[in-house]
Amino acid sequence: MAHIIEMLCVKRKLSTLLSVPFHLMLFLRGIFSSVIMYSKSLFS
């Protein structure tokens, strides 16, 4: 029984580790696009 719970914990940790770079990428992309929009409004 404890073995199954351990496996679930490991899976959860792995999915969290995988989701962090994904969210970071989305966050950076959002910043990047807003910077582009800002510079476009400056130079137009």
Secondary structure by P-SEA (a helix, b strand, c coil): caaaaaaaaaaaaaaaaaaaaaaaaaaaaaaaaaaaaaaaaaac
